[in-house]
């Protein structure tokens, strides 16, 4: 076994040991006084209402997915900003094309009404 594999094995062993110690300490140190109030589902400070199997509108999921897509694409701007000068005009044109496609996608989604919450 090479030294690199030994280091990985050591890292996994330490991670499992730390996780086991923390879970064991939590199980041993927690207060054990169950009550009906503690067993009740907690929903952001509001009392639970209705079934947990309620249906959500597709617009809820669409808005969430669009947020993730645009958020991830905007993250690509940060590495470009770090190496902006060495890339020169080629990098600027490539990023301008990327931002243009991103903006066109945003305008399309906006015009289709996908960002309307109600």
C-alpha positions in Angstrom: 0.0 0.0 0.0 1.5 3.3 -1.0 1.8 6.3 1.3 -1.0 8.2 -0.6 -3.5 5.4 0.1 -2.4 5.3 3.7 -3.2 9.0 4.1 -6.6 8.5 2.6 -7.3 5.6 4.9 -6.1 7.6 7.9 -8.4 10.5 6.9 -11.4 8.2 6.6 -10.6 6.6 10.0 -10.4 9.9 11.7 -13.6 11.1 10.1 -15.5 7.9 11.2 -14.0 8.2 14.7 -15.0 11.9 15.1 -18.5 11.1 13.8 -18.9 8.2 16.2 -17.6 10.2 19.2 -20.0 13.1 18.4 -23.0 10.8 17.9 -22.2 8.8 21.0 -21.8 11.9 23.1 -25.1 13.3 21.9 -26.9 10.0 22.7 -25.4 9.9 26.2 -25.7 13.6 27.2 -29.2 14.5 25.8 -32.1 14.9 28.2 -34.5 11.9 28.1 -37.8 13.5 28.9 -40.2 12.9 26.0 -43.5 14.7 25.9 -46.4 15.0 23.4 -45.4 18.6 22.8 -41.8 17.6 21.9 -43.0 14.8 19.7 -45.1 17.2 17.6 -43.9 18.3 14.2 -42.3 21.8 14.3 -43.0 24.1 11.3 -41.0 27.3 11.7 -42.8 28.3 14.8 -46.3 27.8 13.3 -48.7 25.1 14.4 -49.0 22.3 11.9 -52.0 22.6 9.7 -53.3 20.1 7.1 -51.8 16.9 5.8 -48.1 16.6 5.1 -49.0 15.1 1.7 -50.4 18.4 0.4 -49.7 19.2 -3.3 -47.6 22.1 -4.3 -48.0 24.1 -7.4 -45.6 23.4 -10.3 -44.7 27.1 -10.2 -43.1 26.6 -6.8 -40.7 24.0 -8.2 -40.2 26.0 -11.4 -39.2 29.1 -9.5 -36.8 27.0 -7.3 -35.1 25.3 -10.3 -34.8 28.6 -12.1 -33.2 30.2 -9.1 -30.7 27.4 -8.9 -29.9 27.5 -12.6 -29.3 31.3 -12.7 -27.4 31.2 -9.4 -25.0 28.5 -10.6 -24.5 30.3 -13.9 -23.7 33.6 -12.1 -21.0 31.7 -10.1 -19.1 31.3 -13.3 -18.6 35.0 -13.4 -16.3 35.0 -10.4 -13.4 32.9 -11.8 -13.6 35.0 -15.0 -13.3 38.2 -12.9 -10.2 36.8 -11.2 -8.4 36.1 -14.5 -9.9 38.9 -16.5 -6.7 40.7 -17.5 -4.7 37.7 -18.8 -7.6 36.5 -21.0 -7.6 39.8 -22.8 -10.2 40.7 -25.5 -10.9 37.0 -26.2 -12.0 36.4 -22.6 -14.1 39.5 -22.6 -16.0 38.5 -25.8 -16.5 35.0 -24.6 -17.9 36.2 -21.3 -20.1 38.9 -23.0 -21.6 36.0 -25.1 -22.2 34.0 -21.9 -23.9 37.0 -20.2 -25.9 37.7 -23.3 -27.2 34.1 -23.4 -27.9 34.2 -19.7 -29.8 37.5 -20.1 -31.8 36.2 -23.0 -32.8 33.1 -21.0 -33.8 35.4 -18.1 -35.9 37.6 -20.3 -37.5 34.6 -21.9 -38.4 33.1 -18.5 -39.7 36.5 -17.3 -41.9 37.1 -20.4 -43.3 33.6 -20.1 -44.5 34.5 -16.6 -42.4 31.8 -14.9 -41.2 34.2 -12.2 -44.8 35.2 -11.1 -45.4 33.8 -7.7 -49.1 34.1 -7.5 
